[in-house]
């Protein structure tokens, strides 16, 4: 059973930056595709980004492309989501998820970390 732990959420002003981390608690991430999703209150869950297991393929939602960057640090076995130029509409709980490929329904999920963008 793959267990994922997110961290790095918090309160930030519009235009600011945050870096989220996703680390497995029990296995290496290297054999898995890792995706970041977000869900705001009253809204559907949205996939923000995904990186495949070989780091040769990344995807981004149109709403974050050019502002967010997904990356994997093999030394620390962690996948990051660097979020720049944050907007109030980026406010949501962010979840990381894993599967063998970037797919619509990822198999393993973390519990989420809250990001609030507000002045």
C-alpha positions in Angstrom: 0.0 0.0 0.0 1.6 3.2 -1.2 1.2 6.1 1.4 1.7 9.7 0.3 2.2 12.7 2.5 1.8 16.3 1.3 3.3 19.3 3.0 4.0 23.0 2.2 0.6 24.5 2.2 -0.3 27.7 3.9 -1.5 31.3 3.6 0.1 33.4 0.9 -0.7 36.8 -0.6 -1.7 37.1 -4.3 1.3 37.1 -6.5 3.3 35.1 -4.0 4.8 31.6 -4.2 4.6 28.3 -2.4 6.3 25.0 -2.9 4.4 21.8 -2.1 6.0 18.5 -1.4 4.8 15.0 -1.9 6.7 12.1 -0.3 5.8 8.5 0.1 6.1 7.2 3.6 7.0 3.7 2.6 8.3 3.2 -0.9 10.3 5.1 -3.6 8.4 7.4 -5.9 10.6 6.5 -8.9 8.4 3.7 -10.2 5.2 5.8 -10.1 3.7 8.7 -12.0 2.8 11.4 -9.5 0.0 13.9 -10.0 -1.2 17.0 -8.1 -4.9 17.7 -7.8 -6.8 20.4 -6.1 -10.3 20.9 -4.9 -11.9 24.2 -3.7 -15.0 24.2 -1.6 -18.1 23.7 -3.8 -16.0 22.9 -6.9 -15.0 19.7 -8.6 -11.6 18.2 -8.2 -9.1 19.4 -10.8 -5.9 17.8 -11.9 -3.2 20.4 -11.8 -0.2 18.5 -13.1 1.3 15.1 -13.6 4.8 13.7 -14.2 5.3 10.2 -15.5 7.6 7.6 -13.7 10.6 8.4 -16.0 10.2 12.2 -15.7 10.0 12.4 -19.5 6.4 13.6 -19.6 4.6 16.3 -17.7 1.1 17.8 -18.1 -0.5 21.0 -16.7 -4.0 22.3 -16.5 -4.5 25.4 -18.6 -5.3 27.4 -15.4 -1.8 26.9 -14.0 0.4 26.4 -17.1 3.3 28.9 -17.0 2.9 29.5 -13.3 3.3 26.0 -11.7 6.1 23.5 -12.2 6.2 19.9 -11.2 9.5 18.2 -10.5 11.0 15.1 -8.9 14.0 15.0 -6.7 15.4 11.5 -6.8 17.8 12.1 -4.0 15.1 12.9 -1.6 12.4 10.7 -3.2 10.1 13.7 -3.3 7.9 15.3 -5.9 7.4 19.0 -5.7 4.9 21.5 -7.1 6.4 25.0 -7.3 3.5 27.5 -7.5 4.3 31.1 -8.6 2.2 34.1 -9.3 -0.6 32.7 -7.1 -4.1 34.0 -7.5 -7.1 33.9 -5.1 -8.7 31.3 -7.4 -5.8 28.9 -6.6 -7.1 28.6 -3.1 -7.9 24.9 -2.6 -6.8 21.7 -0.8 -4.0 20.2 -2.9 -3.6 16.5 -3.1 -0.8 14.3 -4.5 -1.7 11.0 -6.1 0.2 8.1 -7.6 -0.3 5.4 -10.1 1.9 3.6 -12.7 0.9 6.1 -15.4 -0.7 9.6 -15.5 -4.3 8.5 -15.7 -7.7 10.0 -14.9 -8.2 8.0 -11.8 -5.0 7.7 -9.8 -4.9 4.8 -7.4 -3.1 6.1 -4.3 -3.8 9.5 -2.6 -2.5 11.6 0.1 -4.6 13.5 2.6 -4.0 16.9 1.2 -2.6 20.3 2.2 -4.5 23.5 2.2 -3.4 26.5 0.2 -5.0 29.8 0.8 -4.3 32.8 -1.4 -5.6 36.0 0.2 -4.5 39.5 1.1 
